[in-house]
Amino acid sequence: MENIYDVIILGGGPGGLSAGLYAGRSRLKTLLIEKAFDGGQIATTAEIENYPGQMEHDSGPSLIERMSAQTVKFGIDKVYETVEEVQLDGPIKTIKTSENTYQSKTVIIATGANPRPIGCPGEKELIGKGVSYCATCDGAFFEDLEVYVIGGGDTAVEEGVYLTRFARKVTIVHRRDELRAAKYLQEHAFANPKIDFMWNSVVVDVKGDEIVEGMTVEDTKTGERREILADEEDGTFGIFVFVGFVPNSGLYEGQITMEGGYIVTDEDMKTNIDGVFAVGDIRVKTLRQVVTAAADGAIAATMADKYISGH
Amino acid sequence: MVNTGTNKRLAIGQRVMGIPTFVVYEGGEKVETLGKEDANEANIEALIERHI
Protein backbone atom coordinates (compact mmCIF):
# COMPACT_ATOMS: atom_id res chain seq x y z
CA MET A 1 0.00 0.00 0.00
CA GLU A 2 1.21 3.43 -0.97
CA ASN A 3 -0.20 5.41 1.89
CA ILE A 4 1.39 3.88 4.94
CA TYR A 5 2.69 6.36 7.46
CA ASP A 6 5.97 5.91 9.30
CA VAL A 7 4.46 7.35 12.47
CA ILE A 8 0.93 8.03 13.63
CA ILE A 9 0.67 10.13 16.76
CA LEU A 10 -2.55 9.95 18.76
CA GLY A 11 -3.18 13.18 20.66
CA GLY A 12 -2.09 16.78 20.18
CA GLY A 13 -0.93 17.80 23.65
CA PRO A 14 2.68 18.65 24.51
CA GLY A 15 3.77 14.97 24.26
CA GLY A 16 2.18 14.44 20.85
CA LEU A 17 3.33 17.78 19.44
CA SER A 18 6.89 17.23 20.62
CA ALA A 19 6.88 13.75 19.05
CA GLY A 20 5.56 15.34 15.84
CA LEU A 21 8.32 17.92 15.88
CA TYR A 22 11.05 15.29 16.22
CA ALA A 23 9.44 12.93 13.69
CA GLY A 24 8.99 15.77 11.20
CA ARG A 25 12.59 16.84 11.54
CA SER A 26 13.67 13.23 10.95
CA ARG A 27 11.65 13.36 7.71
CA LEU A 28 9.41 10.54 8.84
CA LYS A 29 6.03 10.44 7.11
CA THR A 30 3.95 11.48 10.09
CA LEU A 31 0.28 11.94 10.90
CA LEU A 32 -1.00 13.51 14.10
CA ILE A 33 -4.63 12.79 15.03
CA GLU A 34 -6.31 15.09 17.55
CA LYS A 35 -9.96 14.82 18.50
CA ALA A 36 -10.77 18.39 19.55
CA PHE A 37 -8.12 21.07 19.83
CA ASP A 38 -4.37 21.10 20.31
CA GLY A 39 -2.93 21.25 23.76
CA GLY A 40 -4.91 18.75 25.79
CA GLN A 41 -5.02 19.82 29.43
CA ILE A 42 -2.57 22.65 28.82
CA ALA A 43 -5.07 24.38 26.56
CA THR A 44 -7.19 24.90 29.67
CA THR A 45 -4.37 26.00 31.98
CA ALA A 46 -4.31 29.69 32.84
CA GLU A 47 -0.66 30.16 33.48
CA ILE A 48 2.43 28.01 33.09
CA GLU A 49 5.33 29.00 35.26
CA ASN A 50 7.43 25.88 35.22
CA TYR A 51 8.14 25.12 31.57
CA PRO A 52 11.77 26.08 30.90
CA GLY A 53 11.99 29.15 28.69
CA GLN A 54 8.30 29.96 29.09
CA MET A 55 7.65 33.69 29.13
CA GLU A 56 6.40 35.25 32.34
CA HIS A 57 2.61 35.45 32.71
CA ASP A 58 2.17 33.50 29.50
CA SER A 59 -0.84 31.21 29.19
CA GLY A 60 -1.18 27.53 28.31
CA PRO A 61 -2.96 28.23 25.02
CA SER A 62 -0.21 30.61 23.95
CA LEU A 63 2.51 28.02 24.68
CA ILE A 64 0.57 25.42 22.73
CA GLU A 65 0.06 27.75 19.79
CA ARG A 66 3.82 28.12 19.48
CA MET A 67 4.42 24.36 19.90
CA SER A 68 1.77 23.61 17.31
CA ALA A 69 3.11 26.06 14.72
CA GLN A 70 6.63 24.75 15.27
CA THR A 71 5.53 21.13 14.73
CA VAL A 72 3.55 21.82 11.56
CA LYS A 73 6.50 23.72 10.11
CA PHE A 74 8.37 20.42 9.79
CA GLY A 75 5.82 19.03 7.42
CA ILE A 76 3.69 16.52 9.34
CA ASP A 77 0.05 15.86 8.45
CA LYS A 78 -2.55 16.73 11.04
CA VAL A 79 -6.24 15.83 11.19
CA TYR A 80 -8.98 16.57 13.73
CA GLU A 81 -10.83 13.28 14.04
CA THR A 82 -11.92 10.98 16.85
CA VAL A 83 -10.15 7.64 17.01
CA GLU A 84 -12.65 4.82 17.39
CA GLU A 85 -10.55 1.69 17.08
CA VAL A 86 -6.89 0.72 17.04
CA GLN A 87 -5.18 -2.43 15.82
CA LEU A 88 -1.66 -2.30 17.18
CA ASP A 89 -0.24 -5.78 16.61
CA GLY A 90 1.98 -6.70 13.68
CA PRO A 91 4.26 -4.65 11.43
CA ILE A 92 1.43 -2.45 10.10
CA LYS A 93 -0.86 -0.79 12.63
CA THR A 94 -4.38 0.34 11.75
CA ILE A 95 -6.13 3.36 13.24
CA LYS A 96 -9.85 3.85 12.55
CA THR A 97 -11.34 7.27 13.16
CA SER A 98 -14.88 8.55 12.81
CA GLU A 99 -14.05 9.47 9.20
CA ASN A 100 -11.06 7.48 7.93
CA THR A 101 -8.80 4.48 8.31
CA TYR A 102 -5.07 5.06 8.51
CA GLN A 103 -2.09 2.71 8.50
CA SER A 104 1.33 3.14 9.98
CA LYS A 105 4.53 1.31 10.84
CA THR A 106 4.62 2.84 14.32
CA VAL A 107 2.16 4.46 16.71
CA ILE A 108 2.91 6.99 19.44
CA ILE A 109 0.11 7.16 21.99
CA ALA A 110 -0.21 10.61 23.56
CA THR A 111 -3.85 10.72 24.55
CA GLY A 112 -3.19 11.96 28.07
CA ALA A 113 -5.67 12.19 30.86
CA ASN A 114 -8.88 14.01 31.82
CA PRO A 115 -9.85 15.62 35.11
CA ARG A 116 -11.26 13.15 37.63
CA PRO A 117 -14.74 13.99 38.93
CA ILE A 118 -15.58 13.96 42.65
CA GLY A 119 -18.15 11.27 41.89
CA CYS A 120 -20.84 12.55 44.27
CA PRO A 121 -24.58 12.96 43.63
CA GLY A 122 -25.57 16.14 41.77
CA GLU A 123 -22.09 16.81 40.40
CA LYS A 124 -22.66 15.55 36.87
CA GLU A 125 -26.04 17.25 36.50
CA LEU A 126 -24.56 20.63 37.40
CA ILE A 127 -21.50 20.64 35.13
CA GLY A 128 -21.47 24.01 33.38
CA LYS A 129 -24.04 25.20 35.91
CA GLY A 130 -21.61 25.91 38.70
CA VAL A 131 -19.49 22.76 38.62
CA SER A 132 -16.35 23.13 36.52
CA TYR A 133 -13.05 21.38 35.87
CA CYS A 134 -11.48 24.32 34.07
CA ALA A 135 -10.76 27.66 35.73
CA THR A 136 -9.56 29.23 32.47
CA CYS A 137 -12.80 28.30 30.71
CA ASP A 138 -15.35 29.21 33.36
CA GLY A 139 -13.57 31.43 35.91
CA ALA A 140 -14.97 34.68 34.52
CA PHE A 141 -18.53 33.54 35.28
CA PHE A 142 -17.75 33.81 38.95
CA GLU A 143 -16.71 37.42 39.07
CA ASP A 144 -17.55 38.74 42.53
CA LEU A 145 -19.10 35.40 43.55
CA GLU A 146 -17.83 32.80 46.00
CA VAL A 147 -15.90 29.83 44.69
CA TYR A 148 -14.92 26.51 46.27
CA VAL A 149 -11.90 24.70 44.89
CA ILE A 150 -11.85 20.98 45.61
CA GLY A 151 -8.41 19.37 45.98
CA GLY A 152 -5.00 20.13 47.46
CA GLY A 153 -2.48 19.32 44.74
CA ASP A 154 -0.61 21.60 42.34
CA THR A 155 -3.55 22.09 39.99
CA ALA A 156 -6.03 22.88 42.76
CA VAL A 157 -3.79 25.46 44.42
CA GLU A 158 -2.58 27.03 41.18
CA GLU A 159 -6.07 27.36 39.74
CA GLY A 160 -7.39 28.52 43.13
CA VAL A 161 -4.93 31.41 43.08
CA TYR A 162 -5.94 32.19 39.50
CA LEU A 163 -9.63 32.23 40.44
CA THR A 164 -9.03 35.03 42.98
CA ARG A 165 -8.82 37.32 39.95
CA PHE A 166 -12.56 36.89 39.54
CA ALA A 167 -14.08 35.50 42.71
CA ARG A 168 -14.87 37.48 45.84
CA LYS A 169 -13.55 34.61 47.93
CA VAL A 170 -11.95 31.26 47.15
CA THR A 171 -12.16 28.40 49.63
CA ILE A 172 -9.89 25.43 49.05
CA VAL A 173 -11.58 22.27 50.30
CA HIS A 174 -9.05 19.52 50.93
CA ARG A 175 -9.46 16.04 52.39
CA ARG A 176 -6.22 16.23 54.39
CA ASP A 177 -4.89 18.78 56.89
CA GLU A 178 -2.08 19.95 54.64
CA LEU A 179 -1.65 20.69 50.95
CA ARG A 180 0.20 18.38 48.60
CA ALA A 181 1.04 21.20 46.17
CA ALA A 182 4.59 22.47 45.59
CA LYS A 183 5.82 24.70 48.42
CA TYR A 184 6.12 27.71 46.12
CA LEU A 185 2.45 27.43 45.19
CA GLN A 186 1.45 26.97 48.83
CA GLU A 187 3.27 30.18 49.80
CA HIS A 188 1.28 32.04 47.15
CA ALA A 189 -2.00 30.61 48.37
CA PHE A 190 -1.33 31.26 52.08
CA ALA A 191 -0.32 34.85 51.32
CA ASN A 192 -3.47 35.56 49.33
CA PRO A 193 -6.09 37.33 51.51
CA LYS A 194 -8.92 36.08 49.25
CA ILE A 195 -8.08 32.41 49.87
CA ASP A 196 -9.50 30.44 52.76
CA PHE A 197 -9.10 26.75 53.60
CA MET A 198 -11.45 24.03 54.70
CA TRP A 199 -9.27 21.16 55.94
CA ASN A 200 -10.15 17.47 56.37
CA SER A 201 -13.21 17.96 54.23
CA VAL A 202 -14.79 16.18 51.30
CA VAL A 203 -17.81 17.14 49.20
CA VAL A 204 -20.51 14.47 49.45
CA ASP A 205 -23.23 16.07 47.35
CA VAL A 206 -24.01 19.08 45.19
CA LYS A 207 -27.49 20.56 45.07
CA GLY A 208 -29.37 23.02 42.92
CA ASP A 209 -32.20 23.58 40.52
CA GLU A 210 -30.38 23.94 37.21
CA ILE A 211 -27.63 25.91 38.96
CA VAL A 212 -25.44 25.19 42.00
CA GLU A 213 -27.24 26.40 45.10
CA GLY A 214 -25.57 24.34 47.79
CA MET A 215 -23.33 21.43 48.71
CA THR A 216 -22.72 19.14 51.64
CA VAL A 217 -19.25 18.81 53.08
CA GLU A 218 -18.20 15.99 55.38
CA ASP A 219 -15.43 16.22 57.96
CA THR A 220 -13.11 13.27 57.27
CA LYS A 221 -12.14 13.01 60.96
CA THR A 222 -15.47 13.35 62.77
CA GLY A 223 -17.85 12.34 59.96
CA GLU A 224 -19.84 15.45 60.73
CA ARG A 225 -21.77 16.87 57.79
CA ARG A 226 -22.37 20.50 57.07
CA GLU A 227 -24.39 22.20 54.42
CA ILE A 228 -23.01 25.15 52.49
CA LEU A 229 -25.65 27.30 50.82
CA ALA A 230 -25.25 30.07 48.29
CA ASP A 231 -25.38 33.62 49.54
CA GLU A 232 -28.98 34.74 49.04
CA GLU A 233 -28.08 37.73 46.97
CA ASP A 234 -25.64 35.76 44.80
CA GLY A 235 -28.00 32.84 44.27
CA THR A 236 -25.10 30.57 43.35
CA PHE A 237 -21.42 29.77 43.84
CA GLY A 238 -18.73 27.94 41.92
CA ILE A 239 -17.31 24.47 42.56
CA PHE A 240 -14.02 23.91 40.74
CA VAL A 241 -12.85 20.32 40.94
CA PHE A 242 -9.15 19.38 40.76
CA VAL A 243 -8.89 15.99 42.43
CA GLY A 244 -6.63 14.18 39.99
CA PHE A 245 -6.88 12.63 36.58
CA VAL A 246 -8.20 9.63 34.68
CA PRO A 247 -6.02 8.33 31.82
CA ASN A 248 -7.61 8.21 28.35
CA SER A 249 -6.60 4.63 27.72
CA GLY A 250 -9.89 2.80 27.15
CA LEU A 251 -9.11 2.32 23.44
CA TYR A 252 -6.03 0.25 24.11
CA GLU A 253 -7.44 -2.07 26.74
CA GLY A 254 -6.66 -5.70 26.07
CA GLN A 255 -3.87 -4.80 23.63
CA ILE A 256 -1.32 -2.96 25.74
CA THR A 257 0.04 -3.70 29.19
CA MET A 258 -1.32 -1.19 31.69
CA GLU A 259 -1.22 -0.51 35.39
CA GLY A 260 -4.30 1.13 36.86
CA GLY A 261 -5.28 2.42 33.42
CA TYR A 262 -1.85 3.91 32.73
CA ILE A 263 0.36 2.44 29.98
CA VAL A 264 3.58 0.76 31.05
CA THR A 265 6.69 1.74 29.06
CA ASP A 266 10.44 1.40 29.42
CA GLU A 267 12.67 4.48 29.50
CA ASP A 268 12.64 4.57 25.68
CA MET A 269 8.82 4.91 25.76
CA LYS A 270 8.39 1.41 24.29
CA THR A 271 5.25 -0.46 25.28
CA ASN A 272 4.93 -4.24 25.26
CA ILE A 273 4.02 -4.09 21.54
CA ASP A 274 6.77 -3.64 18.93
CA GLY A 275 6.52 -0.27 17.20
CA VAL A 276 4.05 1.15 19.72
CA PHE A 277 5.18 3.88 22.09
CA ALA A 278 3.40 5.90 24.78
CA VAL A 279 4.26 9.38 26.01
CA GLY A 280 3.11 11.96 28.52
CA ASP A 281 0.39 11.71 31.15
CA ILE A 282 -0.99 8.42 29.89
CA ARG A 283 2.04 6.40 30.91
CA VAL A 284 3.11 5.12 34.30
CA LYS A 285 5.45 7.80 35.62
CA THR A 286 6.15 9.93 38.67
CA LEU A 287 6.00 13.47 37.32
CA ARG A 288 3.23 14.45 34.89
CA GLN A 289 4.19 17.86 33.54
CA VAL A 290 4.52 19.65 30.18
CA VAL A 291 8.29 19.34 30.37
CA THR A 292 8.22 15.57 30.95
CA ALA A 293 5.57 15.02 28.26
CA ALA A 294 7.66 16.98 25.75
CA ALA A 295 10.75 14.97 26.68
CA ASP A 296 8.81 11.70 26.30
CA GLY A 297 7.67 12.80 22.83
CA ALA A 298 11.21 13.51 21.68
CA ILE A 299 12.41 10.12 22.89
CA ALA A 300 9.49 8.21 21.35
CA ALA A 301 9.91 9.83 17.91
CA THR A 302 13.63 9.09 17.97
CA MET A 303 13.01 5.47 18.97
CA ALA A 304 10.31 5.14 16.29
CA ASP A 305 12.85 6.32 13.72
CA LYS A 306 15.35 3.71 14.93
CA TYR A 307 12.67 1.01 14.90
CA ILE A 308 11.68 1.81 11.30
CA SER A 309 15.25 1.86 10.03
CA GLY A 310 15.92 -1.43 11.82
CA HIS A 311 18.56 -0.26 14.32
CA MET B 1 -25.54 35.23 21.22
CA VAL B 2 -24.85 36.42 24.76
CA ASN B 3 -21.37 37.42 25.84
CA THR B 4 -21.49 35.85 29.28
CA GLY B 5 -18.39 37.78 30.33
CA THR B 6 -20.23 41.10 30.23
CA ASN B 7 -23.75 39.87 31.06
CA LYS B 8 -23.13 37.82 34.15
CA ARG B 9 -26.50 38.49 35.85
CA LEU B 10 -28.34 37.45 32.71
CA ALA B 11 -26.26 34.29 32.50
CA ILE B 12 -26.99 33.37 36.13
CA GLY B 13 -30.68 34.12 35.58
CA GLN B 14 -30.67 31.74 32.62
CA ARG B 15 -28.77 29.06 34.60
CA VAL B 16 -25.71 29.24 32.36
CA MET B 17 -22.42 29.04 34.24
CA GLY B 18 -20.15 27.44 31.68
CA ILE B 19 -19.27 27.71 28.04
CA PRO B 20 -20.10 26.54 25.52
CA THR B 21 -23.82 26.27 26.29
CA PHE B 22 -26.51 26.25 23.62
CA VAL B 23 -29.99 27.30 24.71
CA VAL B 24 -32.94 27.27 22.34
CA TYR B 25 -35.74 29.78 22.99
CA GLU B 26 -39.09 29.66 21.24
CA GLY B 27 -41.42 32.60 21.77
CA GLY B 28 -39.29 33.71 24.69
CA GLU B 29 -39.49 30.30 26.38
CA LYS B 30 -36.46 28.15 27.03
CA VAL B 31 -37.20 24.89 25.20
CA GLU B 32 -33.88 23.07 25.17
CA THR B 33 -30.38 23.32 26.58
CA LEU B 34 -27.21 21.65 25.38
CA GLY B 35 -24.41 21.94 27.94
CA LYS B 36 -20.68 21.57 27.44
CA GLU B 37 -20.51 17.88 28.31
CA ASP B 38 -22.84 17.00 25.45
CA ALA B 39 -21.84 19.76 23.04
CA ASN B 40 -20.29 17.54 20.37
CA GLU B 41 -20.70 17.87 16.64
CA ALA B 42 -23.49 15.31 16.31
CA ASN B 43 -25.58 16.73 19.18
CA ILE B 44 -25.27 20.33 17.98
CA GLU B 45 -26.33 19.31 14.50
CA ALA B 46 -29.31 17.39 15.88
CA LEU B 47 -30.29 20.36 18.08
CA ILE B 48 -30.30 22.70 15.09
CA GLU B 49 -32.25 20.24 12.98
CA ARG B 50 -34.87 19.76 15.69
CA HIS B 51 -35.60 23.46 15.99
CA ILE B 52 -34.82 25.15 12.69
Boltz contact constraints between the chains, C-beta under 6 A:
constraints:
  - contact:
      token1: [A, 127]
      token2: [B, 37]
      max_distance: 6.0
  - contact:
      token1: [A, 128]
      token2: [B, 18]
      max_distance: 6.0
  - contact:
      token1: [A, 128]
      token2: [B, 21]
      max_distance: 6.0
  - contact:
      token1: [A, 128]
      token2: [B, 35]
      max_distance: 6.0
  - contact:
      token1: [A, 128]
      token2: [B, 36]
      max_distance: 6.0
  - contact:
      token1: [A, 129]
      token2: [B, 15]
      max_distance: 6.0
  - contact:
      token1: [A, 129]
      token2: [B, 17]
      max_distance: 6.0
  - contact:
      token1: [A, 130]
      token2: [B, 17]
      max_distance: 6.0
  - contact:
      token1: [A, 132]
      token2: [B, 18]
      max_distance: 6.0
  - contact:
      token1: [A, 138]
      token2: [B, 18]
      max_distance: 6.0
  - contact:
      token1: [A, 140]
      token2: [B, 5]
      max_distance: 6.0
  - contact:
      token1: [A, 141]
      token2: [B, 17]
      max_distance: 6.0
  - contact:
      token1: [A, 143]
      token2: [B, 8]
      max_distance: 6.0
  - contact:
      token1: [A, 210]
      token2: [B, 15]
      max_distance: 6.0
  - contact:
      token1: [A, 211]
      token2: [B, 15]
      max_distance: 6.0
  - contact:
      token1: [A, 236]
      token2: [B, 12]
      max_distance: 6.0
